[in-house]
Amino acid sequence: MKHGKKYNESVKLIENAKLYESGEALDIVCKTAKAKFDETVELHVRLGVDSRHADQQVRGAVVLPNGTGKTIRTLVFCKPEKEADAKAAGADYIADNETIAKIQNGWMDFEVVIATPDMMGVVGRLGKVLGPRGLMPNPKAGTVTPDVAKAVTEAKAGKIEYRLDKSNIIHCPIGKASFGAAKLEENFNALMEAVAKAKPAAAKGTYIKSCTVSSTMGPGVKVNTLRFGV
């Protein structure tokens, strides 16, 4: 794959075989984020589990201390008696029959879907649309809950969901390059601690096999994760 001049210049700042401490790695990532827009910084963690087995799934959610730097629009499915709470917490949309029809016709102007347990029968009808986009509410992510106000507040504050892909890798944003290394490291630590605690009992051998951070357009920087103890 051919890369541009800025990318090739950034690669020269990185020792490919070195495992950097998180603060130094994120400092390098900020320096290599040279695009004209505020690049998202992403964390990629390869785990020593097999996502094909139900007892080795790794999935959860965590509120990043410094948020993601992205404006999050929330859609809430709840009964009328909970609508005021959801709106007071900052919900962007409250679902109704018209909303359901819009989603079925391709409307996706939201990043997080929250539902009370008694509304999951309704939300289930949208599974084929929301599921492939990773938008289906899930109890493990805290998006199926009777406390919609709390869920909305956390989503707005920077709560992110992490889960394995088919390659046993977790990909998550941890902020923007403009945050600087210190704030990004706080977010990095919060996410890595959550992933470490989520280690399945069935996992054998090395749990965290590798960890890389990068900006949207920049090269990856390998991170030493030994301090997380798994």
C-alpha positions in Angstrom: 0.0 0.0 0.0 1.4 3.4 -1.0 1.3 6.1 1.6 1.6 9.9 1.3 4.5 12.1 2.3 3.1 13.1 5.7 2.5 9.4 6.6 6.1 8.4 5.6 7.5 11.3 7.6 5.5 10.2 10.6 6.8 6.6 10.3 10.3 7.8 10.8 9.4 8.9 14.4 8.6 5.4 15.4 10.8 2.4 16.2 8.9 -0.4 14.8 10.1 -3.1 17.2 9.7 -1.0 20.3 6.9 -1.3 22.8 6.3 2.3 24.1 4.9 3.2 27.4 1.3 4.6 26.9 2.2 8.3 27.6 5.1 8.3 25.1 3.1 6.4 22.5 0.2 8.8 22.7 2.6 11.8 22.5 3.9 10.3 19.2 0.4 9.8 18.0 -0.4 13.4 18.6 2.7 14.5 16.7 1.9 12.3 13.7 -1.7 13.5 13.4 -1.0 15.9 10.6 -4.3 16.0 8.7 -6.2 19.3 8.3 -9.0 17.9 10.6 -8.9 16.9 14.2 -8.0 13.3 13.9 -9.6 10.6 16.1 -7.2 8.6 18.2 -8.0 4.9 18.2 -7.0 1.9 20.3 -6.6 -1.5 18.8 -6.2 -4.5 21.2 -5.7 -8.1 20.1 -6.8 -10.6 22.7 -5.9 -14.2 23.3 -9.5 -15.5 23.2 -11.7 -17.1 20.6 -14.7 -15.0 19.8 -16.4 -18.0 18.2 -17.1 -19.4 21.7 -19.8 -17.8 23.8 -17.8 -18.2 27.0 -14.9 -16.2 25.5 -16.8 -13.1 24.4 -15.4 -9.8 25.6 -17.9 -7.0 25.6 -18.8 -4.1 27.8 -18.9 -0.3 28.1 -16.9 2.4 29.9 -17.2 6.1 30.4 -14.0 7.8 29.2 -12.9 10.5 31.7 -12.4 13.1 29.0 -15.1 11.9 26.6 -14.5 11.1 22.9 -14.6 14.6 21.5 -17.6 13.7 19.4 -21.1 15.0 19.7 -23.3 12.0 20.5 -26.9 11.9 19.4 -29.1 9.6 21.4 -32.4 7.8 20.4 -34.5 6.5 23.3 -37.2 3.9 23.3 -39.4 4.2 26.4 -42.9 4.3 27.7 -44.5 7.8 27.9 -43.9 8.0 31.7 -40.1 7.9 31.1 -40.0 10.4 28.3 -39.6 13.5 30.5 -36.6 12.0 32.3 -35.0 11.1 29.0 -35.5 14.6 27.5 -34.3 16.2 30.7 -31.1 14.2 30.5 -30.5 15.4 26.9 -32.0 12.7 24.7 -32.0 13.9 21.1 -34.9 11.8 19.9 -37.7 9.8 21.6 -38.9 7.0 19.4 -42.5 6.7 18.2 -44.2 4.8 15.4 -43.1 7.4 12.9 -39.4 7.1 14.1 -39.6 3.3 13.6 -40.8 3.7 10.0 -38.1 6.3 9.3 -35.4 3.8 10.6 -36.8 1.0 8.4 -36.5 3.4 5.5 -32.8 4.2 6.2 -32.8 7.1 8.7 -29.7 6.8 11.0 -29.2 10.3 12.4 -28.0 9.0 15.8 -25.0 7.2 17.4 -26.5 5.5 20.4 -29.8 3.7 20.9 -31.2 3.3 24.5 -34.2 1.3 25.5 -36.1 0.3 28.6 -36.5 -3.5 29.0 -40.2 -3.3 28.3 -39.6 -1.8 24.9 -37.2 -4.4 23.6 -40.0 -6.2 21.8 -40.5 -3.1 19.7 -36.8 -2.5 19.2 -36.3 -6.2 18.2 -38.3 -5.4 15.0 -35.4 -3.2 14.0 -32.7 -5.8 14.6 -31.8 -6.3 11.0 -31.2 -2.6 10.5 -29.6 -1.7 13.9 -27.7 -4.9 14.5 -25.2 -4.7 11.5 -24.4 -1.1 12.5 -23.7 -2.0 16.1 -26.6 0.1 17.3 -28.7 -2.6 18.9 -29.3 -1.8 22.6 -27.6 -4.3 24.9 -27.7 -4.8 28.7 -23.9 -5.4 28.9 -23.4 -2.0 27.3 -25.9 -0.4 29.7 -28.2 0.6 26.8 -31.0 -1.6 27.9 -32.0 -0.2 31.3 -35.0 1.2 33.2 -32.8 4.2 34.1 -32.9 6.0 30.7 -31.8 9.3 32.2 -28.5 7.8 33.5 -27.9 6.0 30.2 -28.4 9.2 28.2 -26.2 11.2 30.5 -23.4 8.6 30.3 -23.6 8.4 26.5 -23.4 12.2 26.2 -20.4 12.2 28.6 -18.4 9.8 26.4 -19.4 6.3 27.2 -18.2 3.9 24.6 -18.9 0.2 24.0 -16.1 -2.2 23.4 -16.4 -5.7 21.9 -14.4 -8.2 19.9 -14.6 -8.4 16.2 -14.2 -11.7 14.2 -10.4 -11.3 14.4 -10.4 -11.2 18.2 -9.5 -7.5 18.1 -11.2 -4.6 20.0 -11.2 -1.3 18.1 -12.2 1.8 20.0 -11.9 5.6 19.8 -10.3 7.2 22.9 -10.5 10.8 21.9 -9.1 13.4 19.5 -5.5 14.3 18.8 -6.3 17.9 20.0 -6.8 16.4 23.5 -3.1 16.0 24.0 -1.2 13.0 25.4 -2.2 13.4 29.0 -6.0 13.4 28.5 -5.7 10.6 25.9 -3.7 8.5 28.4 -6.4 8.9 31.0 -9.0 7.6 28.5 -6.6 4.9 27.4 -6.1 3.7 31.0 -9.9 3.7 31.7 -10.6 1.5 28.6 -7.7 -0.9 29.1 -8.6 -1.4 32.8 -12.1 -2.2 31.7 -10.9 -4.7 29.1 -8.5 -6.3 31.6 -11.4 -6.8 34.2 -13.6 -8.3 31.4 -11.2 -11.2 30.9 -13.4 -14.4 30.5 -12.8 -17.2 33.0 -12.4 -19.5 29.9 -9.5 -17.5 28.5 -6.2 -19.4 28.6 -2.6 -18.2 28.1 -1.8 -14.5 27.3 -4.9 -12.4 27.4 -3.7 -9.1 25.9 -1.5 -10.1 23.0 -0.8 -6.7 21.5 -2.0 -3.1 21.7 -1.6 -0.3 19.2 -2.7 3.3 19.1 -3.0 5.5 16.1 -4.6 8.6 14.7 -7.1 8.4 11.8 -4.5 9.1 9.2 -1.3 8.2 11.1 0.8 5.0 11.6 0.3 2.7 14.5 2.4 2.9 17.7 2.8 -0.3 19.7 2.1 0.0 23.5 3.5 -2.0 26.4 0.6 -3.4 28.4 2.4 -5.5 31.0 1.2 -3.2 33.8 -2.4 -4.3 33.3 -1.3 -7.7 34.5 -3.1 -10.0 32.1 
